[in-house]
Amino acid sequence: MTAEHEAPEHETPEPDVPPLAATRERPVVVVGAGVSGLSCARVLADAGVPVRVLDRGRRPGGRMSGRRVETAVGVHVADLGASYLTASDDAFSAQVRDWEARGLARPWTDTFAVVSGRARDGARLRPDAEDGRSSGPVRWAAPAGLRSLVDDLAAPPGRAPVEVVGTTDVESVDATADGPVVDGVPAAAVVLAMPDPQAADLLPRMVATRLDVSARWNWRPCVAVYAAWPRRWWPDFDGAFVNDSDLLVFLADDGARRGDGAPVLVAHAGPDVSADHLDDPAGVVGDVLAELGPLLTGGSTPEPDWARAHRWSLAQPLRQHAEEPFGFDGASGIGVCGDAWGRTSKVETAWVSGRALGLELARRAG
């Protein structure tokens, strides 16, 4: 986090807004157990502020979730949402170094292949060719899947664990004269760590307007197709951006990403194709598989052991809150954070956003 995102110690809450008084019976409630929600809760727990995280999933992860699958080399965790993370912010870089020191994160690659969906003659993946590569910052992966990093935020060794309540589908967040209420239960403050459309659906209209979140802001959907084969049949590569294709936008060698060599590929379908298949994500699997062979080797795709699909209805924001790391409505005690709160949508943005809001709430709690 950059210094300008941290509140100076001498600042006081706005006039007519009481200090945050959180108790075990009336904690700060974070709705959403992705990386932004858990980074926010982590700050509060470290500061001794009672906090509870609610999520509709069975375990933390959000869009850093994956699936445990059987492969020819054993059980493997396939990342289906975020593909990797990068680190440029000082605080997040320190967090990544800590994960690396404890074996939770590993540097994966700084170079992806670039392939064209229009080329039709011969093998199209040329990761060793200068015009077939895209270099950038180091992309980090996690041996146990990116979800393991979110799990670590919830319960790192030697620090107070965060209370996470799963399989809880929050239906409404209201603003009352006595403070915010989550499904009828009072809270000291509420954090909505989720995409803007989901936050807007939970909030009173006036609060959503003050926070500048709306159900009308579009997000790109994505269907992730993942498949395993008896053996690796593709040339060595880590990941590949797919240009000039309506079907695919990104491919990842998940065995290379995980470091276990599992013969697993993960393909992200393009937004238009994904939107057409949100009600039937499995319907895109055949087309994606058929494209992999021509794309990677110029030949046909071998028959996989299995192939599956996972849909992300709200995968990436089309609009960023670029000027602020989070939104907070002091009058209602409700805040929002996530990867839309920053200049670019990525894991780092979500972590920085949640941490910044956590610091603000910890300051208000005194």
N, C-alpha and C positions, 0 to 999 in steps of 0.2 A: 504494500500500500504506500502511495506517495504521501509526503508529509501533509499536503493540503487537505487530505481526506480525514485526518485525525483532528478531533475537536480540541482546541486549546483548553488547558486545565482551568483557566480563570473564567471561562464562559459559564453563564447560568442559563437555565431553561427560559423560554419565552415568558413574558408576563402573563398572568392568569392561567398558566399551565403548571399544575402541581408537580413536584418531583415524583419520579417513578417509585412507587412503594410496592415492591414485589415480595410475596411471601410464598411459602410452600402451598398454602391453600389457594392463593391467587397469584400464580407465577406469570412470567412472560410466556406467552404461547406462540410458538413458531409453527406455522402450517406449511409443511413441505420439508421432506428430509433428503433433499439433494445437497449438493456441495455448498450452495449459498445459505440454505437453512441451517446446516450443521456448522458452518464456519461462524455464523451469527451466534448460534447456541453455544459454541465452544468458548467464544469470548465471554459470554455472560456466565457460564459455569465457572470459568477460571477466575472471574471477578467476584464469585460468591453470590450472584444474582439468581434466584430460583427461576428455572426455565423448563418448559416441557415442549417437546416436539411431537406434532401429530402428522401422520402421513397415511394415505390410503393404501400404500404398498405394505407388504409383509415385512420388509426390512429397508433400511436407508439405501439411497443410491440415486433416485431421480433419473435424469438422462445420462448418468454415468453407470447405469446398470448393465449387467450382462447375464449370460446364462451358462450354467455348468452343463457340459455335454460330454458324451462318450466319443472318443476318437481311437484311431489305430494305435496311438501312443499313450492312451489312458484318458483320465478325466481332464478336461480342459475348460477354462473359463473364457468364453467369447465375449468381447466388448461389442455391444450393439448400438450404443448411443454415441457419446463422445468418443472420438477415435484416439485421442492423445491429449496431452497438455503441454503448454509452453510456459515459460516463466521469465518475465522481465521486471515486474514489480519487486522491490526489495523484500518486503515481508513475505510475499508468496514464494520468492526464490529461496528464502530461509526455510519455509515450510517444506518445499520440495527437497532441499538438501537434507532435512531431517528425515523425510520419508526414505530418501536414498540410503542414508546412514543405517537405517533400521531394516533395509532390504525390501521396503514396500514399493519403491519406485525405481525405475532404471532408465538411463538415457537410451532411446530407441534409435533415432536416426535424425539427420539434418537434411536429408535428400529424399524426395519422392520422385517416382517416375511420372511422366506425362504421356498419355496415350490419346489418340484421336478415335472417336467413334465413327469417323468417315472413311478411314483407311480400310481397304478391303483386300489388299494383295500382300500375302506373306505375313510373317509374325509382326505384330504391331508394338509389342512392348519392347522398348530398347532402353533400359535403364542406364546402360553404359554410354549411350550416345549423348553428346553435349546438348543437343536439342530435345532430348528425351528425358531431361531431368529438371527438377525444380528444387533449388537449394533454399534453405531458410534457417530459422532458429532450431535448436535441438528440440525434438519432440520426445516427450517423456511418456513411458508406458508403465504398467504395473504388473509384476509377475502373477499376482492373484486377481487381476482385473481391476479396472479403475474404481469399481464400487468399493474395493477394499480400502481405498483412501478415504472415502466418506465414512466407512465403518470406523476408521481410526480417529476421525474427528469426533465421533460420538463417544469413544472410549479409549483414549490414548493411555499407554502405561504410566502409572504414577500420578494421574490427574483425575479430577472428579468426573465420573461418567455423566453424560447427558441422558435424561429420561426421554426415550423415544417410544411413542405409542403407535404401533402400526395397525393396519386394517381399519383405519378410522377415516371415514369420508365426511369431511366438514361440509356443511350445507350452507351456513351463513355466518357472517361476522357483522355484528351491529355496533353502532356507536350510541352510548347512552350518557346521561348526565353523570353517572357514577363510573364511567369508563367503558372500555370495549367488552363485548360479550361474544363468545364463540359457541354457537349452537346452544344459547341460553345459559352458558356458564361464564361468570365474570373472569376477567384476566387483568393483570396489571398493565399489559401492553400486548399488542398482537403484531406479529411479523408474518406477512404473506410472501413466502419464498417460492415463487411460481411464475409462470408466464403471465403477462398482463391480462389476456382475455380471461384466464381462470380467476385472477384476483378480482377483476371487475365484476364477474358473476357472483362473487361472494359478498361484495361490499354494498352499502347504501350508495345511491347514485352521487350524492353530493361529496361523499368521502372519496369515491373513485375519481370524481372530477378534480378535486383538490390534489390528489396524488398523480393525476395525469395518466391514469390507466383506463383502458377502454376495451370492451369486447370486440370493437370494430377493427382494432389493429390486427393486421394479418400476420401470421407466422407460417413459415414454410413447413410442410409435413415431410416426413421421410419414412420409407419402408426399408428396413435393413434385412437383407437376405444373407443367411449364413449357411454354409454347407461344409461337409467333411468328406474326404476321399480316403481310400485305402493307403494311398501314398501321394507325395507331392509330385505334381506333373507340370508345374509352371516354372519358368525361369526365376532365378533369385531376384526378389525385390521386396521392399518393405511396404510401401503404400503407393498408390497411383491416382493422380487426378485424371479424370476422363473428360476430355473436351469434345465439343461438337456431337454430343449424344443426348437425346431426349430420355434415354432409358437409365443411364448410370452417371453418377458424378464422382464417386470415389470407390476405390478398392483397397483392401488391406489384407496382407498376408498375416493372419492372426497368430500363426505359429512363430513368425519372426517378431511380431509385436510382443507376444508373451514371453518369447525366449525359450520355448519348449519344443519348437520345430513341428508342432502339430499340423497335419495337412488340412487346415481350415482356412477358408476365405470368407471375408465379410464384404458385401457389396451394398453401397447406399444408392437406392433408386433416386432419380431426379424428382423435383417437387411436383411437376405436373402428373407424371406417372403415379407417384405416391398418392396424390390427391384423388386420382381415379380409383385407387385400390384401398382406400382407408377402411371400407366395409368388408373387403375381401383381400387382405394383404397376401395370403397364400397364392392369389391369382396372378401375381407378378413373378413368382419364383421360376416358372418355366422359361419365361422370356429372358430373365437375368442369367440363368444357367446357360442357356443357349448362346448368350453373348460372350461368356467368359472365355471359351476356347478360342474363337476368332480374335478376341482382344488380346489374349496373353500369348498365344502361340501361333496364331494364324490357322489353326485346325479346329476340329470339333471338340466339344467339352466331354471329357470322360464321365461316366455315370457315377454320381456321388453315393456314398453310403447312406446319407440322409441330407435333406435340405429343408430349411424352415424360414419363416419370415416373422418380423416383429415391426409393428407400426408405431410411429411417433407422430401423433396428430399435430403437436406443437414442437417442432424440432429446432427451429431457428427463427429469431425475430427478424422482421423486415424493417423495423423501426427501432432505433436505439435512443435511450435517454443519455445522450453523450456528455452532458455537462455535469451530472451529479452521480455519485456512486450508489445512491439509494433514494427512496422517497419516504418521508415521514410526515404525518399529519399530527402535529402536536395537540390540536383541539380534541381529536378522538383517541389518540394514543395508538394509532395504527400505522405500520410501515410496510414498505414493499422492497424487495431486493431480488437480484438474480442477474443472469447474463445479459439482459437487455439494458442494465444500468452501467453503461460504460461505452467506450467508442467502438468496440468490436465484441461480438458474441463469442465467448470461449470460456473454458473452465476457469482460467485465471480471473476473468472479469467477474464471474459468479462468486468466486471465493473472496475477492477483494470487496465486492458489494456487500456480501453478508457480514464480513468482518467489520466493515465501516459502520454498518447499522448496529452491530453488536456493541462497538465502542461508544456510539452515541447513546444507546440505551443504558449501558453501564455508567456513563457519565451522569445521566439523568437520575440514576439510582443512587448516586453519591458514593 
